[in-house]
């Protein structure tokens, strides 16, 4: 008789995979992930049929966490204040959890992430995409596809985060400089 699955063990595997992938990349062995997670390699495969299944679940969980941090945009405020809120939350998450950010960046370009997982991630992030669509609808990029607008914002955010992490004494200054560039780009 199979043992019942434990939410704690699954969470430990996800956390362990995040740490290992952040340090060793997507080629890290499942045995290393299992060891880091405090479970046997066999137990890892009780929760995830394949390494690709683990990577897809990890991708969706990290996207969901990121979306939940950005959620709660104060809609009663002016668009600039709403955008600053979203930007600040994103910057805080990325600089507070560099392993998660690095792992998500690797998963974003992984061939192991399925079309279904990408679609789930887009759905999870739909509130952010809707917000970007709304605040850019009258700006200089209004004729460009939403995907390009989101990609440009993401590229600027990633560059800002990298700089913030290289110069932690000035994170607020760099965050605001990145935000000002983002705001000028979209309005």
C-alpha positions as CSV (number, residue, x, y, z in Angstrom):
1,X,0.0,0.0,0.0
2,X,1.4,3.4,-1.0
3,X,2.1,5.9,1.6
4,X,-0.1,9.0,1.6
5,X,1.5,12.1,0.2
6,X,2.5,14.9,2.6
7,X,2.0,18.5,1.7
8,X,5.1,19.3,3.9
9,X,7.3,16.9,1.9
10,X,6.0,18.3,-1.4
11,X,6.8,21.8,-0.2
12,X,10.2,20.7,1.0
13,X,10.9,19.3,-2.5
14,X,9.8,22.5,-4.2
15,X,12.0,24.6,-1.8
16,X,15.0,22.2,-2.2
17,X,14.6,22.3,-6.0
18,X,14.6,26.1,-5.9
19,X,17.8,26.2,-4.0
20,X,19.6,23.6,-6.1
21,X,18.5,25.0,-9.4
22,X,19.4,28.5,-8.4
23,X,23.0,27.3,-7.6
24,X,23.5,24.5,-10.1
25,X,21.1,25.2,-12.9
26,X,18.5,23.1,-14.6
27,X,20.9,20.2,-15.2
28,X,21.1,19.5,-11.4
29,X,20.5,15.9,-10.6
30,X,17.3,14.8,-8.9
31,X,19.3,13.0,-6.3
32,X,20.9,16.4,-5.3
33,X,17.4,18.0,-5.2
34,X,16.1,15.1,-3.1
35,X,19.1,15.3,-0.7
36,X,18.7,19.1,-0.3
37,X,14.9,18.5,0.3
38,X,15.6,16.0,3.0
39,X,13.8,13.2,1.2
40,X,15.0,10.1,-0.7
41,X,15.3,10.1,-4.4
42,X,12.5,7.6,-4.5
43,X,10.3,9.8,-2.4
44,X,10.9,12.7,-4.9
45,X,9.4,10.5,-7.6
46,X,6.4,9.7,-5.4
47,X,5.5,13.4,-5.7
48,X,6.6,14.0,-9.2
49,X,6.6,11.4,-11.9
50,X,9.6,13.0,-13.8
51,X,12.0,15.8,-13.3
52,X,10.1,17.7,-16.0
53,X,6.9,17.4,-13.8
54,X,8.8,18.8,-10.9
55,X,10.2,21.7,-13.0
56,X,6.7,22.5,-14.3
57,X,5.2,22.5,-10.9
58,X,8.0,24.7,-9.6
59,X,7.5,27.1,-12.5
60,X,3.8,27.5,-11.8
61,X,4.3,27.8,-8.0
62,X,6.9,30.6,-8.5
63,X,4.8,32.4,-11.0
64,X,1.8,32.1,-8.6
65,X,3.9,33.5,-5.7
66,X,5.2,36.4,-7.8
67,X,1.6,37.2,-8.9
68,X,0.3,37.1,-5.4
69,X,2.9,39.6,-4.3
70,X,2.0,42.0,-7.1
71,X,-1.8,41.5,-6.5
72,X,-3.6,44.2,-4.5
73,X,-2.8,47.1,-6.7
74,X,-4.7,50.0,-5.1
75,X,-7.2,50.7,-7.8
76,X,-8.6,53.8,-6.1
77,X,-5.2,55.6,-6.6
78,X,-3.9,57.3,-9.7
79,X,-2.4,55.1,-12.4
80,X,1.2,56.2,-11.6
81,X,0.7,55.3,-7.9
82,X,-0.8,51.9,-8.9
83,X,2.2,51.3,-11.2
84,X,4.7,52.3,-8.5
85,X,3.0,49.9,-6.1
86,X,3.3,47.0,-8.6
87,X,6.9,47.9,-9.4
88,X,7.9,48.2,-5.7
89,X,6.3,44.9,-4.8
90,X,8.1,43.2,-7.7
91,X,11.4,44.7,-6.8
92,X,11.0,43.7,-3.1
93,X,10.1,40.1,-4.0
94,X,13.0,39.7,-6.4
95,X,15.6,41.2,-4.1
96,X,14.3,39.4,-1.0
97,X,14.2,36.0,-2.8
98,X,17.2,35.9,-5.2
99,X,17.1,32.1,-5.4
100,X,13.5,32.1,-6.5
101,X,14.1,34.9,-9.0
102,X,17.1,33.0,-10.5
103,X,15.2,29.7,-10.6
104,X,12.3,31.4,-12.3
105,X,14.5,33.0,-14.9
106,X,16.0,29.6,-15.7
107,X,12.6,28.0,-15.9
108,X,11.3,30.8,-18.1
109,X,13.6,29.6,-20.9
110,X,13.6,25.9,-20.2
111,X,12.4,23.5,-22.9
112,X,11.0,21.3,-20.2
113,X,8.3,23.8,-19.4
114,X,5.2,22.8,-21.2
115,X,2.8,24.9,-23.2
116,X,0.1,24.1,-20.7
117,X,2.4,25.4,-17.8
118,X,3.1,28.5,-19.8
119,X,-0.6,29.0,-20.3
120,X,-1.3,28.4,-16.6
121,X,1.4,31.0,-15.7
122,X,-0.1,33.5,-18.1
123,X,-3.5,33.0,-16.4
124,X,-1.9,33.4,-13.0
125,X,-0.3,36.6,-14.2
126,X,-3.4,37.8,-16.0
127,X,-4.1,40.6,-13.5
128,X,-0.7,42.1,-14.1
129,X,-1.1,41.7,-17.9
130,X,-4.5,43.4,-17.7
131,X,-3.0,46.2,-15.6
132,X,-0.1,46.7,-18.1
133,X,-2.6,46.8,-20.9
134,X,-4.7,49.4,-19.2
135,X,-1.9,51.7,-18.2
136,X,-0.2,51.5,-21.6
137,X,-3.3,51.9,-23.8
138,X,-2.7,55.6,-24.4
139,X,1.1,55.6,-24.3
140,X,3.7,55.4,-27.1
141,X,3.6,51.6,-27.1
142,X,-0.2,51.4,-27.5
143,X,0.0,50.0,-31.0
144,X,2.5,47.3,-30.0
145,X,1.3,43.8,-29.0
146,X,0.7,43.4,-25.3
147,X,3.3,40.6,-25.1
148,X,6.0,43.1,-26.3
149,X,4.9,45.7,-23.8
150,X,5.1,43.1,-21.0
151,X,8.5,41.9,-22.3
152,X,9.9,45.4,-22.4
153,X,8.7,46.0,-18.8
154,X,10.2,42.7,-17.7
155,X,13.5,43.5,-19.3
156,X,13.7,46.8,-17.6
157,X,12.7,45.3,-14.3
158,X,15.3,42.6,-14.6
159,X,18.0,45.1,-15.3
160,X,16.9,47.2,-12.4
161,X,16.9,44.2,-10.0
162,X,20.4,43.1,-11.2
163,X,21.7,46.6,-10.4
164,X,19.9,46.7,-7.1
165,X,21.5,43.5,-6.1
166,X,25.0,44.7,-7.1
167,X,24.6,47.9,-5.1
168,X,22.5,47.0,-2.0
169,X,23.3,50.3,-0.3
170,X,21.3,52.2,-2.9
171,X,18.4,49.8,-3.7
172,X,15.7,52.5,-3.2
173,X,17.5,54.9,-5.5
174,X,17.9,52.2,-8.2
175,X,14.4,51.0,-7.9
176,X,13.0,54.5,-8.4
177,X,15.3,55.1,-11.3
178,X,14.1,51.9,-12.9
179,X,10.5,52.9,-12.2
180,X,10.9,56.3,-13.7
181,X,12.4,54.8,-16.9
182,X,9.4,52.3,-17.0
183,X,6.9,55.1,-16.5
184,X,8.4,57.3,-19.2
185,X,8.4,54.3,-21.5
186,X,4.7,53.6,-21.1
187,X,3.0,57.0,-20.8
